[in-house]
Amino acid sequence: METTIVQESAQYLKTAELLAQTFGEDAARRDRAGGTAKAQRDALRDSGLLKLHIPKEYGGEGQPWSLVLRIVRELAKTDAALGHLYGYHAFQTVLPHIAGTAKQKEHFYRESAKNNWFWGNSSNPIEPSLIGERVGEVFVVNGHNTFSTGAKDSDRLAITWYDSFEKNTLYIGIISTSRDGITIHDDWDGMGQRQTDSGSVTFDNVVVEADEIIDLTESKGTPFATFDAILSQIVLANVFVGSAEGALEEAKNYTITKSRPWYLTDYEKATDDPFIQRSFGEFWIDIQAAVQLVEKAGDKVDEAWNRDRSLTKEERGETVLLTGAANAFGTKVALHVTSSIFQVMGARSATRKNNFDRFWRNVRTHSLHNPIEYKRKNIGQWVLTGEYPTPTVYS
């Protein structure tokens, strides 16, 4: 049985590696163009990886989060936007499992596996901007979200809104992206993550049916109900570390084939320069440490996820410490590696044609949404007091 699991994991990883190689062929060009990576998203649909994490009893592959995260990192090596989209698809898919009823969990898992849905979101977790008016058993939602993830070309959208009368009551809904009244705008103007389909979305009298509203009665008050924050942060940690791995590979290939030794030295090749060798050694060491930390955190996520509604506050806290540390350290390493590779490649590497700066831009753009200083503070507070980080949308 264990051998079969290992073989399955290797097969899925091989599929991801082949996809990443294909995505890497035009990643630099697509980054410059922005917009929707339609062909690449369809390749992910065709790969079977969209249902990797869905339990087998509902038509999925039943694989653990640690494998999903490995695949996120693999895709991010050549295209951070697609790694991000895949990881966020996976974590949006499990929202009914985390927060909904057993019936909703089964329904959305089965339908997603059967229809091979690609999930996105249009939700502002800090300042929800949509307002819903209850009409009988349904809600009619209006408003404008300035930010989304994977909305364009998705099959399902996870959205949040406030009740127009109960101002402090927040609702979560899972709806068809093609629903009447939804307009997805091509206005994402980030300097990085150019193909994450993160433009704004307008809702004009969008109907959310009763069975599309996540019923919180079974999950309310449980530590497991806040597991989505853990998943989003460890997904991004793997995007960052994968970006660093990809940047190092690009820098190595360029340095070997194109870089020139500094003219004041007697070295025949740039690769003979001990300062360049030392820099590559530093990059590799830092990345190995980051990889080990995200994989340790991934194993902890598996352990916590398997606890399901039995997850305790302490078990959640231990998981947040590791995923937060992986995110903070992964961000630090990725920013350093992706900005420093130019020093070893040389002046001719810094061209728009090469577009090597996309690795740094991708990491820098998304890391700003989630400042690592607060993760360090939360972890430091635990070190000093034993108090676990308070559950939020980012921890």
C-alpha positions in Angstrom: 0.0 0.0 0.0 2.8 2.4 1.0 4.6 1.6 -2.3 1.5 2.5 -4.3 1.1 5.8 -2.5 4.8 6.7 -3.3 4.3 5.7 -6.9 1.2 7.8 -7.2 3.0 10.8 -5.7 5.9 10.4 -8.1 3.4 10.3 -11.0 1.6 13.5 -10.0 4.9 15.3 -9.4 6.1 14.1 -12.9 3.0 15.6 -14.4 3.7 18.9 -12.6 7.3 18.9 -13.7 6.3 18.4 -17.4 3.7 21.2 -17.1 6.3 23.5 -15.5 8.7 22.9 -18.3 6.1 23.7 -20.9 5.0 26.8 -18.9 8.6 28.0 -18.7 9.0 28.1 -22.5 7.1 31.3 -22.8 6.8 32.5 -19.2 8.9 35.6 -19.7 6.8 36.7 -22.7 3.5 36.0 -21.0 4.6 37.9 -17.9 5.2 41.0 -20.1 1.9 40.6 -21.8 -0.2 40.0 -18.6 -3.8 38.9 -19.0 -5.2 35.4 -18.7 -3.0 32.4 -19.3 -5.9 30.5 -20.9 -3.8 27.8 -22.6 -1.9 27.1 -19.5 -5.0 27.0 -17.3 -6.6 24.6 -19.7 -3.4 22.4 -19.5 -3.9 22.3 -15.7 -7.5 21.3 -16.3 -6.4 18.5 -18.7 -3.7 17.3 -16.3 -6.1 15.9 -13.7 -4.4 17.9 -10.9 -7.4 20.1 -10.2 -9.0 17.2 -8.2 -5.8 16.0 -6.6 -6.8 16.9 -3.1 -10.5 15.9 -3.3 -11.2 12.7 -1.3 -11.5 9.6 -3.3 -15.0 8.9 -2.0 -16.1 12.0 -3.8 -14.4 11.3 -7.1 -11.0 12.9 -6.4 -7.5 11.5 -6.1 -7.3 11.7 -2.3 -3.8 13.1 -2.1 -2.4 15.0 1.0 -1.8 18.7 1.2 2.0 18.2 1.3 1.8 16.9 -2.3 -0.4 19.7 -3.4 2.2 22.1 -2.0 5.0 20.3 -3.7 3.2 20.8 -7.0 2.6 24.5 -6.2 6.4 24.9 -5.7 7.2 23.0 -8.8 4.9 25.2 -11.0 6.2 28.3 -9.3 9.8 27.5 -10.4 8.9 28.6 -13.9 5.7 30.5 -13.4 4.7 31.9 -10.0 1.4 33.1 -11.2 0.3 29.6 -12.3 1.6 28.1 -9.0 -0.4 30.7 -7.1 -3.5 30.0 -9.2 -3.2 26.2 -8.7 -2.6 26.5 -4.9 -5.5 29.0 -4.4 -7.8 26.8 -6.5 -7.1 23.9 -4.1 -7.7 26.0 -1.0 -10.9 27.6 -2.3 -12.2 24.1 -3.1 -12.1 23.0 0.5 -13.9 26.1 1.9 -17.2 24.1 2.2 -15.3 21.3 4.0 -13.7 23.8 6.4 -16.7 26.0 7.1 -19.8 24.3 5.8 -21.9 21.3 6.7 -21.2 17.7 5.9 -23.8 17.8 3.2 -22.2 20.9 1.6 -18.7 19.3 1.8 -19.9 16.3 -0.1 -21.9 18.3 -2.6 -19.1 20.7 -3.6 -16.4 18.0 -3.6 -18.5 15.7 -5.8 -19.5 18.5 -8.3 -16.0 19.9 -8.5 -14.5 16.5 -9.2 -17.2 15.5 -11.7 -17.1 18.8 -13.6 -13.3 19.4 -13.2 -14.0 22.9 -11.9 -11.3 25.5 -11.6 -12.0 27.7 -8.6 -11.2 31.3 -8.0 -12.4 34.0 -5.6 -13.6 37.6 -5.5 -13.4 38.5 -1.8 -11.7 41.2 0.3 -10.9 39.4 3.6 -10.0 42.6 5.4 -12.7 45.0 4.0 -15.5 43.1 2.4 -17.2 45.5 -0.1 -20.2 43.5 -1.3 -23.7 43.9 0.2 -26.4 41.3 0.0 -30.1 41.8 0.4 -32.1 38.8 1.5 -35.0 38.0 -0.7 -36.8 35.0 0.6 -34.2 32.2 0.9 -31.7 33.8 -1.5 -29.4 36.8 -1.4 -29.1 39.5 -4.1 -25.6 40.7 -4.0 -24.3 44.1 -5.3 -21.0 45.9 -5.1 -17.5 46.1 -6.5 -14.4 44.1 -5.4 -11.2 45.7 -6.3 -9.2 42.5 -6.0 -9.6 38.8 -6.7 -7.6 35.7 -7.4 -8.1 33.5 -10.4 -11.5 35.0 -11.2 -11.1 35.2 -14.9 -11.6 31.8 -16.6 -12.7 30.2 -13.4 -15.7 27.9 -13.1 -16.6 28.7 -9.5 -16.1 31.9 -7.4 -15.9 32.0 -3.6 -17.3 35.3 -2.5 -18.1 37.1 0.8 -20.7 39.8 1.6 -22.4 41.6 4.4 -26.1 41.4 5.0 -27.7 44.8 4.2 -29.7 44.7 7.4 -27.5 42.7 9.8 -24.4 44.8 9.1 -22.0 42.7 11.1 -23.1 39.4 9.6 -20.6 38.1 7.0 -21.7 35.4 4.5 -19.7 33.1 2.3 -21.0 31.9 -1.0 -19.8 29.5 -3.8 -21.3 30.6 -7.1 -20.9 30.0 -10.8 -18.5 32.5 -12.4 -20.8 32.8 -15.4 -23.8 33.9 -13.2 -25.8 36.8 -14.6 -24.7 40.2 -13.2 -21.0 39.2 -12.7 -18.5 41.3 -14.7 -14.8 40.5 -14.4 -12.6 43.4 -15.4 -9.2 43.2 -17.1 -7.7 45.8 -14.9 -5.1 44.0 -12.8 -2.0 46.3 -12.9 0.4 44.7 -10.5 4.1 44.8 -11.3 4.2 41.1 -10.5 2.0 38.1 -10.6 0.8 39.4 -13.9 -1.3 36.4 -14.9 -3.1 35.6 -11.6 -6.4 37.0 -13.0 -6.6 39.4 -10.1 -8.6 42.2 -11.6 -11.7 43.8 -10.0 -15.2 42.2 -10.2 -18.5 44.0 -10.3 -21.7 42.4 -8.9 -25.0 43.7 -10.3 -28.0 42.0 -8.7 -26.2 38.7 -8.5 -28.4 36.0 -7.1 -26.9 33.6 -4.6 -29.1 30.6 -4.0 -29.7 29.1 -0.6 -27.7 26.0 -1.2 -24.7 28.1 -2.4 -24.5 29.9 1.0 -22.0 28.2 3.3 -23.9 27.1 6.4 -21.7 27.8 9.4 -23.9 26.0 12.0 -21.7 22.9 12.2 -18.3 24.6 12.1 -18.8 27.8 14.1 -16.4 28.2 17.0 -14.2 25.3 15.9 -10.4 25.8 15.3 -10.8 23.9 12.0 -13.2 26.6 10.7 -10.2 28.9 10.5 -8.0 26.5 8.6 -8.3 28.5 5.4 -5.8 31.0 6.7 -3.3 28.3 7.3 -3.7 27.0 3.8 -3.4 30.3 2.0 -0.2 31.1 3.9 1.6 27.8 3.2 0.5 28.0 -0.4 2.2 31.4 -0.8 5.3 30.2 1.1 5.7 27.5 -1.6 5.2 30.0 -4.3 8.0 32.1 -2.9 10.4 29.3 -2.4 9.6 27.9 -5.8 10.3 31.3 -7.3 13.7 31.3 -5.6 14.5 27.9 -6.9 13.5 28.9 -10.4 15.6 32.1 -10.2 18.6 30.2 -9.2 18.3 27.8 -12.1 17.9 30.6 -14.6 20.9 32.4 -13.1 23.0 29.3 -13.2 22.2 28.6 -16.8 22.9 32.2 -17.8 26.2 32.4 -15.9 27.5 29.2 -17.4 26.5 30.1 -21.0 26.7 33.9 -21.2 28.3 35.7 -18.3 31.7 37.1 -18.8 34.5 37.3 -16.1 35.2 40.8 -14.7 37.8 42.5 -17.0 40.2 43.2 -14.1 40.6 39.5 -13.3 42.5 36.7 -15.1 39.7 34.2 -15.1 38.8 32.6 -18.4 35.2 32.0 -17.4 32.8 33.8 -15.0 32.2 30.4 -13.3 35.9 30.4 -12.2 35.4 33.5 -10.1 35.5 32.6 -6.4 33.1 35.5 -5.6 30.5 34.2 -8.0 31.0 30.7 -6.7 30.6 31.9 -3.2 27.3 33.7 -4.1 25.9 30.6 -5.8 26.8 28.6 -2.7 25.0 31.1 -0.5 21.9 31.0 -2.7 21.8 27.2 -2.7 22.3 26.9 1.1 19.5 29.4 1.8 17.1 27.8 -0.6 17.7 24.3 0.9 16.9 25.7 4.3 13.7 27.3 3.0 12.7 24.0 1.2 13.2 22.0 4.3 11.1 24.4 6.3 8.1 24.5 3.9 8.2 20.7 3.6 8.2 20.4 7.4 5.3 22.8 7.5 3.5 20.8 4.8 3.8 17.6 6.8 2.4 19.5 9.8 -0.5 20.7 7.7 -1.3 17.1 6.7 -1.3 16.1 10.4 -3.6 19.0 11.4 -5.9 18.5 8.3 -6.5 14.9 9.2 -7.8 15.9 12.6 -10.7 17.7 10.8 -13.3 19.0 13.3 -11.4 17.3 16.1 -8.5 19.8 15.7 -7.7 21.6 19.0 -6.8 25.2 19.6 -3.3 24.0 20.5 -2.9 21.8 17.4 -3.9 24.7 15.2 -1.5 27.0 17.1 1.4 24.6 16.5 0.5 24.4 12.8 0.3 28.2 12.5 3.8 28.6 14.0 5.4 26.3 11.4 3.4 27.7 8.4 4.1 31.3 9.5 7.8 30.6 10.0 7.9 28.9 6.5 6.2 31.9 5.0 8.4 34.5 6.7 11.7 32.7 6.0 10.6 31.8 2.4 9.8 35.4 1.7 13.2 36.5 3.1 15.2 34.0 1.1 13.2 34.5 -2.1 13.5 38.3 -2.0 17.3 38.0 -1.5 17.9 35.4 -4.2 15.7 36.9 -6.8 17.2 40.4 -6.4 20.8 39.2 -6.1 21.1 36.9 -9.1 21.9 39.9 -11.3 25.2 40.4 -9.4 26.4 37.0 -10.5 25.0 37.1 -14.0 26.3 40.6 -14.9 25.1 43.8 -16.6 23.9 42.1 -19.8 21.4 40.0 -17.9 19.4 43.0 -16.8 17.4 43.4 -19.9 13.6 43.5 -20.5 14.1 40.7 -23.1 15.5 38.4 -20.5 12.9 39.5 -18.0 14.7 37.8 -15.1 13.3 40.5 -12.8 9.9 38.7 -13.0 11.0 36.4 -10.2 11.6 39.3 -7.8 8.5 41.2 -9.0 6.3 38.2 -8.4 7.6 37.6 -4.8 7.7 41.3 -3.9 4.1 41.9 -5.2 2.4 39.2 -3.2 4.6 39.4 -0.1 3.3 42.9 0.4 -0.2 41.6 1.0 1.0 39.8 4.1 3.9 41.6 5.9 6.3 39.1 7.4 7.1 41.5 10.3 3.8 40.6 11.8 4.5 36.9 11.5 7.8 37.4 13.2 6.1 39.3 15.9 3.4 36.6 16.4 6.0 33.9 16.6 8.2 36.0 18.9 5.2 36.6 21.2 4.7 32.8 21.4 8.4 32.3 22.2 8.2 34.7 25.1 4.7 34.0 26.4 3.6 30.6 25.0 0.5 32.4 23.5 -0.4 31.1 20.0 -1.2 33.6 17.3 -4.8 34.7 17.3 -6.7 33.3 14.3 -7.1 35.9 11.5 -7.4 35.8 7.7 -3.6 35.8 7.7 -2.7 33.5 10.6 
